Amino acid sequence: MASVRSSSQKGNAAVVTVVAVLIVGILAFFIYRSTQTSQTYVATDTTLPTTPPSQPTTFQSPTANIPANPPSNKDTTSVATPPAATTPARKKYTDGTYTADGTYTIPDGQETITVSLTLKDGIITDANFTGNPTERQSKFNEEKFAAGYRAEVVGKDIDRVNLTVVNGSSLTPMGFMDALAKIKTEAAAKA
């Protein structure tokens, strides 16, 4: 009877060992996959869309202009075309150089930046940014932002600028957009 128990215990030990090895293997696989996935998203894409979310892109169905009851071959009357889409009235801005402070929140508080924009016919012709970081990480991110924001702003319609991430910096653009909103208000009030 003792020999039966020992072989049974050995069998159970073998099953437990196999299950443990499988669990460790599965965990190692998922850990490996998660490190591969996180490395895939490290690269920064600096080509960001400049369409603000308040102006969604409209896609028209290929059948949108087909009338519900198309004319027969015998009908010689013309088909009424739908009215042309109206574009929203463009805001008018007074040309000039405007400066405003913008703020953004960081884990340790709030940072303030100063933005200066020059407008000509609603187009940003020049842009300057000055940071005054209080934290080391903010200084690092503001420097990254400063190295790339002009390409996303200069030459663009002021109403189409919508910065979210610039050179990997995601909080500084919030401060820029805050200052931009103030500049738009001031330039529109003078129009």
C-alpha positions as CSV (number, residue, x, y, z in Angstrom):
1,M,0.0,0.0,0.0
2,A,2.9,2.4,0.7
3,S,4.3,1.9,-2.7
4,V,1.0,2.9,-4.3
5,R,0.9,6.1,-2.4
6,S,4.5,7.1,-3.3
7,S,3.9,6.5,-7.0
8,S,0.6,8.5,-6.7
9,Q,2.4,11.3,-5.0
10,K,5.1,11.3,-7.6
11,G,2.4,11.5,-10.3
12,N,0.8,14.5,-8.6
13,A,4.2,16.2,-8.2
14,A,4.9,15.7,-11.9
15,V,1.5,17.3,-12.8
16,V,2.1,20.2,-10.4
17,T,5.5,20.7,-12.0
18,V,4.1,20.7,-15.5
19,V,1.4,23.1,-14.6
20,A,3.9,25.5,-12.9
21,V,6.1,25.4,-16.0
22,L,3.2,26.2,-18.2
23,I,2.1,29.1,-16.0
24,V,5.6,30.6,-16.0
25,G,5.9,30.2,-19.8
26,I,2.6,31.9,-20.4
27,L,3.5,34.8,-18.0
28,A,6.9,35.2,-19.8
29,F,5.2,35.3,-23.1
30,F,2.8,38.0,-22.1
31,I,5.5,40.0,-20.4
32,Y,7.6,39.8,-23.6
33,R,4.6,40.8,-25.8
34,S,3.9,43.8,-23.5
35,T,7.5,45.1,-23.8
36,Q,7.4,44.7,-27.5
37,T,4.1,46.6,-27.8
38,S,5.3,49.5,-25.6
39,Q,8.4,49.8,-27.7
40,T,6.3,50.1,-30.8
41,Y,4.7,53.3,-29.6
42,V,7.8,55.1,-28.4
43,A,8.4,56.9,-31.7
44,T,6.9,60.4,-31.9
45,D,4.9,61.5,-34.9
46,T,5.3,65.2,-35.5
47,T,2.9,65.3,-38.4
48,L,-0.3,66.2,-36.6
49,P,-3.6,67.1,-38.1
50,T,-4.3,70.8,-37.9
51,T,-8.1,70.6,-38.2
52,P,-9.6,71.6,-34.8
53,P,-12.1,69.1,-33.4
54,S,-14.8,71.8,-33.6
55,Q,-14.7,71.5,-37.4
56,P,-15.2,67.8,-38.2
57,T,-14.4,66.6,-41.6
58,T,-17.5,65.8,-43.6
59,F,-17.6,62.8,-45.9
60,Q,-20.3,62.6,-48.5
61,S,-21.9,59.3,-49.6
62,P,-21.3,58.5,-53.3
63,T,-25.1,58.2,-53.6
64,A,-25.9,61.5,-51.8
65,N,-26.7,63.4,-55.0
66,I,-28.9,60.7,-56.5
67,P,-32.6,61.7,-56.3
68,A,-35.0,59.4,-54.5
69,N,-37.1,59.0,-57.6
70,P,-34.8,59.2,-60.6
71,P,-36.3,60.4,-63.8
72,S,-37.2,57.8,-66.4
73,N,-35.7,57.8,-69.8
74,K,-38.9,59.4,-71.2
75,D,-38.7,62.4,-68.7
76,T,-36.8,65.3,-70.2
77,T,-37.0,67.6,-67.2
78,S,-33.9,68.3,-65.3
79,V,-33.2,66.9,-61.9
80,A,-33.0,69.5,-59.1
81,T,-29.5,69.6,-57.5
82,P,-29.2,69.9,-53.8
83,P,-28.3,73.3,-52.5
84,A,-24.6,74.0,-52.2
85,A,-23.0,73.4,-48.9
86,T,-22.5,76.6,-47.0
87,T,-19.2,77.3,-45.4
88,P,-19.3,78.9,-42.0
89,A,-18.5,82.6,-42.0
90,R,-14.8,83.1,-41.3
91,K,-14.0,85.2,-38.3
92,K,-12.3,88.5,-39.1
93,Y,-9.1,89.3,-37.3
94,T,-7.2,92.6,-37.3
95,D,-3.7,92.3,-38.6
96,G,-0.9,92.8,-36.0
97,T,1.2,91.3,-33.4
98,Y,-0.5,89.9,-30.3
99,T,0.9,88.5,-27.0
100,A,-0.8,86.5,-24.4
101,D,0.1,84.2,-21.5
102,G,-1.1,80.6,-21.5
103,T,-1.1,78.1,-18.6
104,Y,-1.0,74.4,-18.4
105,T,-1.2,72.0,-15.4
106,I,1.6,69.7,-14.4
107,P,1.6,67.1,-11.6
108,D,3.3,69.6,-9.2
109,G,1.2,72.7,-10.1
110,Q,0.8,75.0,-13.0
111,E,3.3,76.4,-15.6
112,T,2.9,79.7,-17.5
113,I,4.2,80.4,-21.0
114,T,4.1,83.6,-23.2
115,V,3.1,83.4,-26.8
116,S,3.4,86.1,-29.4
117,L,1.8,85.8,-32.8
118,T,1.8,88.0,-35.9
119,L,-1.4,87.9,-38.0
120,K,-1.9,88.9,-41.6
121,D,-5.4,88.2,-43.1
122,G,-6.0,85.6,-40.4
123,I,-2.8,83.7,-41.2
124,I,0.0,83.4,-38.6
125,T,3.1,84.9,-40.2
126,D,5.3,84.7,-37.2
127,A,5.3,83.0,-33.8
128,N,7.4,83.3,-30.6
129,F,7.2,81.3,-27.5
130,T,8.8,82.0,-24.1
131,G,8.7,79.5,-21.3
132,N,9.3,80.1,-17.6
133,P,9.4,76.6,-16.2
134,T,9.5,76.0,-12.5
135,E,10.2,72.2,-12.8
136,R,13.1,70.4,-14.5
137,Q,10.7,68.2,-16.5
138,S,8.8,71.2,-17.7
139,K,12.0,72.8,-18.9
140,F,12.8,69.7,-20.8
141,N,9.4,69.5,-22.4
142,E,9.2,73.2,-23.2
143,E,12.5,73.0,-25.0
144,K,11.2,70.1,-27.1
145,F,8.1,72.1,-27.8
146,A,10.1,75.2,-28.8
147,A,12.1,73.1,-31.3
148,G,9.1,72.1,-33.3
149,Y,6.0,74.3,-32.8
150,R,6.7,76.9,-35.5
151,A,6.4,74.3,-38.2
152,E,2.9,73.6,-37.0
153,V,1.8,77.2,-36.6
154,V,3.6,79.7,-39.0
155,G,1.8,79.9,-42.3
156,K,-1.4,78.4,-40.9
157,D,-4.9,79.9,-40.6
158,I,-5.3,80.9,-37.0
159,D,-8.7,79.1,-36.8
160,R,-7.1,75.8,-38.0
161,V,-4.3,75.6,-35.5
162,N,-4.9,72.9,-32.9
163,L,-1.7,71.7,-31.2
164,T,-2.0,68.5,-29.1
165,V,1.5,67.0,-29.1
166,V,4.6,68.7,-30.5
167,N,8.0,66.8,-30.5
168,G,6.7,64.5,-27.7
169,S,5.5,67.4,-25.5
170,S,1.9,67.1,-24.7
171,L,1.3,69.6,-21.8
172,T,3.1,72.7,-23.2
173,P,0.8,72.7,-26.3
174,M,-2.1,73.1,-23.9
175,G,-0.6,76.3,-22.6
176,F,0.0,77.4,-26.2
177,M,-3.6,76.8,-27.1
178,D,-4.7,78.7,-24.0
179,A,-2.7,81.7,-25.1
180,L,-3.9,81.3,-28.7
181,A,-7.6,81.5,-27.6
182,K,-6.8,84.8,-25.8
183,I,-5.0,86.1,-28.9
184,K,-8.0,85.2,-31.1
185,T,-10.4,87.0,-28.8
186,E,-8.3,90.1,-28.8
187,A,-7.7,90.1,-32.5
188,A,-11.4,89.5,-33.3
189,A,-12.5,92.3,-30.9
190,K,-10.3,94.8,-32.8
191,A,-11.9,93.8,-36.2
